[in-house]
Amino acid sequence: MNAPAANLPARLVRRLRDYGSLVKLSHSVFALPFALLALLAATAGAPSLRLLGLVVAAVVAARTAAMAYNRYADRELDGDNPRTAGREIPRGVVSPAAALALTGCASAAFLVVAWLLSPLCFWLALPTLGWLLLYSHIKHVSAACHLWLGIALGISPVAAWLAADGEFSLRILAPAVLGLGVALWVAGFDVLYACQDEAFDRAHGLHSAPARLGRRAALRLSRILHTAALLAFAGFGVLVPLGIAWQVGVLVSAALMIWQHRLLRPDDLSRMQTAFFTANGTIALGMLAAGCLDIYLLPVSR
């Protein structure tokens, strides 16, 4: 076996790692648990394996398309920003054309999966995909970009519930409230994350909340959004209904959000990675675990 052939598996692993890093696969932990939670609640904990697989595939494909396009659209800004200059496109390990091709492939996969779920899901997937891709341009015109991103992730529990029901009914209110909670929660921590780029965004005419309001006011805005998110999470538990485990989960999430905000100060963002990924990843997984406890072990009579 010649050297190039022997090195093929290593090169393939390295390329897969580069593409996984490009789209931040680890950040699926923010949306996927809530989509799964909505699916389990809609089916009383008994979705078919086909439905479960298709919902997971739809969430992964949709966020892959959105993230790949975001990296493509932001490639010049990422190269100019010292914090993001090490990302895959500025470093040259993934080309802009490859990122755009990945966007197209993931978008097509998302639409195919949506069609396999139902024609209704397919037709709703079209505007959903447009919303996801348009996010990359909203920060150039409006500070509402954080809420736009929140809604992009908040769509997932509504879509998962609709995939289970196959039609709109009054039952859609429960996942809509959960989706609202996810949207407010994501918008809140995206405001926190954007505080790192306050000066850069202002200098380049980007409309983030920190650039418009200042870092101190942006931190206050994030706390308001997170408070509202907790109320929506609690409301979802009432509407399903879920029981004591979910209530404890909301309280634990509140504690994690308080901890997240205490880690960050207007003049000290050094613990952003812990505040952003550790706290919020734990919230998402914890809420899924709490919901599963109530659905499978502590069911509330409906």
C-alpha positions as CSV (number, residue, x, y, z in Angstrom):
1,M,0.0,0.0,0.0
2,N,1.5,3.4,-1.0
3,A,1.8,6.3,1.5
4,P,-1.1,8.4,0.1
5,A,-3.5,5.4,0.3
6,A,-2.3,4.6,3.8
7,N,-2.9,8.1,5.0
8,L,-6.5,8.2,3.5
9,P,-8.3,7.3,6.7
10,A,-6.5,9.9,8.7
11,R,-7.2,12.6,6.0
12,L,-10.8,11.6,6.0
13,V,-11.1,11.8,9.7
14,R,-9.4,15.2,9.7
15,R,-11.8,16.5,7.0
16,L,-14.8,15.2,8.9
17,R,-13.5,16.9,12.0
18,D,-13.0,20.2,10.1
19,Y,-16.6,20.1,8.8
20,G,-18.0,19.1,12.2
21,S,-16.1,22.1,13.7
22,L,-17.4,24.4,10.9
23,V,-21.0,23.7,11.8
24,K,-20.4,23.3,15.5
25,L,-22.1,19.9,15.8
26,S,-21.6,20.0,19.6
27,H,-24.1,23.0,19.6
28,S,-26.9,20.6,18.6
29,V,-27.3,20.2,22.4
30,F,-29.2,23.5,22.4
31,A,-32.0,22.6,20.0
32,L,-32.2,18.8,19.8
33,P,-33.2,18.1,23.4
34,F,-36.2,20.3,23.2
35,A,-37.3,18.8,19.9
36,L,-37.0,15.4,21.4
37,L,-38.9,16.5,24.5
38,A,-41.8,17.9,22.4
39,L,-41.9,14.6,20.4
40,L,-42.0,12.5,23.5
41,A,-44.7,14.7,25.1
42,A,-46.8,14.6,21.9
43,T,-46.6,10.8,21.6
44,A,-46.9,10.0,25.4
45,G,-43.4,8.8,25.3
46,A,-43.9,6.3,22.5
47,P,-42.8,7.6,19.1
48,S,-42.1,5.1,16.4
49,L,-38.4,4.5,15.6
50,R,-39.1,5.9,12.1
51,L,-40.6,9.1,13.4
52,L,-37.8,9.5,16.0
53,G,-35.1,9.0,13.4
54,L,-36.7,11.5,11.0
55,V,-37.1,14.2,13.6
56,V,-33.5,13.8,14.7
57,A,-32.3,13.9,11.0
58,A,-34.4,17.0,10.3
59,V,-33.0,18.9,13.3
60,V,-29.4,18.0,12.4
61,A,-29.8,18.7,8.7
62,A,-31.5,22.1,9.3
63,R,-28.9,23.4,11.8
64,T,-26.1,22.1,9.6
65,A,-27.4,24.1,6.6
66,A,-27.9,27.2,8.8
67,M,-24.4,27.0,10.4
68,A,-22.6,26.2,7.1
69,Y,-24.3,29.2,5.4
70,N,-23.6,31.4,8.4
71,R,-19.9,30.6,8.2
72,Y,-20.0,31.2,4.4
73,A,-21.8,34.6,4.8
74,D,-19.5,35.7,7.7
75,R,-16.2,34.6,6.1
76,E,-14.8,38.1,5.6
77,L,-16.0,39.3,9.0
78,D,-14.6,36.2,10.7
79,G,-11.2,36.9,9.1
80,D,-11.2,40.5,10.3
81,N,-12.2,39.6,13.9
82,P,-9.3,38.4,16.1
83,R,-11.7,36.2,18.1
84,T,-12.9,34.3,15.0
85,A,-9.9,34.5,12.7
86,G,-9.1,30.9,13.6
87,R,-12.4,29.5,12.2
88,E,-12.2,27.0,9.3
89,I,-12.8,29.3,6.3
90,P,-10.4,32.1,7.4
91,R,-7.8,29.5,8.2
92,G,-8.3,28.0,4.7
93,V,-9.1,24.4,5.9
94,V,-12.6,24.7,4.4
95,S,-13.1,26.7,1.3
96,P,-16.1,29.1,0.9
97,A,-17.3,26.9,-2.0
98,A,-17.2,23.8,0.1
99,A,-19.2,25.6,2.9
100,L,-21.8,26.7,0.3
101,A,-22.0,23.1,-1.1
102,L,-22.5,21.8,2.4
103,T,-25.3,24.3,2.8
104,G,-27.0,23.0,-0.3
105,C,-26.6,19.4,0.6
106,A,-27.9,19.8,4.1
107,S,-30.8,22.0,2.9
108,A,-31.8,19.3,0.4
109,A,-31.5,16.6,3.1
110,F,-33.8,18.7,5.4
111,L,-36.4,19.1,2.7
112,V,-36.3,15.4,1.8
113,V,-36.7,14.4,5.5
114,A,-39.6,16.9,5.9
115,W,-41.3,15.3,2.9
116,L,-40.9,11.8,4.4
117,L,-42.6,13.1,7.5
118,S,-45.6,14.5,5.7
119,P,-46.5,16.8,2.8
120,L,-47.6,19.4,5.5
121,C,-44.1,19.2,7.1
122,F,-42.5,19.7,3.6
123,W,-44.4,22.8,2.8
124,L,-43.7,24.3,6.2
125,A,-40.0,23.4,5.9
126,L,-39.6,25.8,3.0
127,P,-40.3,29.0,4.9
128,T,-38.5,27.5,7.9
129,L,-35.3,27.0,5.8
130,G,-35.6,30.5,4.5
131,W,-35.8,31.8,8.1
132,L,-32.7,29.8,9.1
133,L,-30.6,31.0,6.2
134,L,-31.7,34.6,6.4
135,Y,-30.4,34.9,10.0
136,S,-26.9,35.4,8.7
137,H,-27.9,38.7,7.2
138,I,-30.2,40.1,9.9
139,K,-27.4,41.4,12.1
140,H,-26.5,43.8,9.2
141,V,-29.8,45.5,9.6
142,S,-31.3,45.0,13.0
143,A,-30.4,44.3,16.6
144,A,-33.3,41.8,16.6
145,C,-30.9,39.3,15.2
146,H,-30.7,37.6,18.6
147,L,-34.4,37.0,18.8
148,W,-34.3,35.9,15.1
149,L,-31.8,33.2,16.1
150,G,-33.9,32.3,19.1
151,I,-36.9,31.7,17.0
152,A,-34.8,29.6,14.6
153,L,-34.1,27.2,17.4
154,G,-37.6,27.7,19.0
155,I,-39.2,26.3,15.8
156,S,-37.8,22.8,16.5
157,P,-40.1,21.7,19.3
158,V,-43.2,23.0,17.4
159,A,-42.0,21.2,14.3
160,A,-41.4,17.9,16.2
161,W,-44.8,18.1,17.8
162,L,-46.5,18.8,14.4
163,A,-44.6,15.9,12.9
164,A,-46.2,13.6,15.5
165,D,-49.7,15.0,15.2
166,G,-49.7,15.5,11.4
167,E,-52.1,18.4,11.7
168,F,-52.7,21.7,13.5
169,S,-55.0,21.5,16.5
170,L,-55.4,23.1,19.9
171,R,-52.6,20.8,21.1
172,I,-50.1,22.9,19.3
173,L,-50.3,25.5,22.1
174,A,-48.1,23.4,24.4
175,P,-45.1,23.2,22.0
176,A,-45.7,26.8,20.9
177,V,-45.1,27.9,24.6
178,L,-42.1,25.6,24.8
179,G,-40.8,27.1,21.5
180,L,-41.3,30.6,22.9
181,G,-39.3,29.6,26.0
182,V,-36.5,28.2,23.8
183,A,-36.5,31.4,21.6
184,L,-36.2,33.7,24.6
185,W,-33.5,31.5,26.3
186,V,-31.4,31.3,23.1
187,A,-31.8,35.0,22.4
188,G,-30.7,35.7,26.0
189,F,-27.5,33.7,25.8
190,D,-26.8,34.9,22.3
191,V,-26.8,38.5,23.7
192,L,-24.3,37.4,26.3
193,Y,-22.1,35.8,23.6
194,A,-22.2,38.9,21.5
195,C,-20.8,41.0,24.3
196,Q,-17.4,39.7,23.3
197,D,-17.7,41.5,20.0
198,E,-19.2,44.8,21.2
199,A,-16.3,47.0,19.9
200,F,-15.9,45.0,16.7
201,D,-19.6,45.0,15.9
202,R,-19.8,48.7,16.4
203,A,-16.8,49.4,14.3
204,H,-18.1,47.3,11.4
205,G,-21.7,48.5,11.5
206,L,-23.2,45.3,12.9
207,H,-26.4,45.6,14.8
208,S,-25.9,43.4,17.9
209,A,-27.6,44.3,21.2
210,P,-24.2,45.1,22.9
211,A,-23.2,47.3,20.0
212,R,-26.4,49.2,20.2
213,L,-27.1,49.3,23.9
214,G,-23.6,48.9,25.5
215,R,-22.4,45.8,27.4
216,R,-24.0,46.6,30.7
217,A,-27.5,47.2,29.3
218,A,-27.1,44.1,27.1
219,L,-26.4,42.0,30.2
220,R,-29.6,43.4,31.8
221,L,-31.6,42.6,28.6
222,S,-30.3,39.0,28.7
223,R,-31.5,38.6,32.3
224,I,-35.0,39.8,31.3
225,L,-35.1,37.4,28.4
226,H,-34.1,34.5,30.6
227,T,-36.6,35.3,33.2
228,A,-39.4,35.3,30.5
229,A,-38.0,32.0,29.2
230,L,-38.3,30.3,32.6
231,L,-42.0,31.4,32.8
232,A,-42.6,29.9,29.4
233,F,-40.9,26.6,30.4
234,A,-43.1,26.5,33.5
235,G,-46.1,27.1,31.3
236,F,-45.3,24.2,29.0
237,G,-45.3,21.9,32.1
238,V,-48.8,23.1,32.9
239,L,-50.2,22.6,29.4
240,V,-48.8,19.1,28.7
241,P,-49.2,18.5,31.7
242,L,-45.9,17.4,33.4
243,G,-45.3,17.0,37.1
244,I,-42.8,17.4,39.9
245,A,-39.7,16.5,37.9
246,W,-40.4,19.2,35.4
247,Q,-41.0,21.7,38.1
248,V,-37.7,20.8,39.7
249,G,-36.1,21.0,36.2
250,V,-37.3,24.6,35.8
251,L,-35.9,25.5,39.2
252,V,-32.5,23.9,38.4
253,S,-32.5,25.8,35.1
254,A,-33.2,29.0,36.9
255,A,-30.3,28.3,39.2
256,L,-28.0,27.6,36.2
257,M,-29.1,30.9,34.5
258,I,-28.4,32.8,37.7
259,W,-25.0,31.2,37.8
260,Q,-24.4,32.0,34.2
261,H,-25.1,35.6,34.7
262,R,-22.9,35.8,37.9
263,L,-20.0,34.4,35.9
264,L,-20.0,37.5,33.6
265,R,-19.5,41.1,34.3
266,P,-19.4,44.1,31.9
267,D,-15.6,44.4,32.5
268,D,-14.9,40.6,32.7
269,L,-16.0,38.1,30.1
270,S,-13.2,35.7,30.7
271,R,-15.5,32.9,31.8
272,M,-17.7,33.1,28.7
273,Q,-17.1,29.5,27.6
274,T,-18.3,28.1,30.9
275,A,-21.3,30.6,31.0
276,F,-22.2,29.9,27.3
277,F,-21.7,26.2,26.6
278,T,-21.5,24.5,30.0
279,A,-24.4,26.2,31.6
280,N,-26.7,26.2,28.6
281,G,-25.8,22.7,27.5
282,T,-26.7,21.5,31.0
283,I,-30.0,23.4,30.9
284,A,-31.0,21.7,27.7
285,L,-30.1,18.2,28.7
286,G,-31.5,18.7,32.2
287,M,-34.8,19.8,30.9
288,L,-35.0,16.8,28.6
289,A,-34.2,14.5,31.5
290,A,-36.8,16.2,33.7
291,G,-39.4,15.8,31.0
292,C,-38.5,12.1,30.5
293,L,-38.8,11.4,34.2
294,D,-42.4,12.8,34.2
295,I,-43.4,11.1,31.0
296,Y,-42.0,7.6,31.8
297,L,-41.7,7.4,35.6
298,L,-44.0,10.0,37.2
299,P,-46.8,10.5,34.7
300,V,-49.5,13.0,35.5
301,S,-53.1,11.8,34.8
302,R,-54.4,13.6,31.8
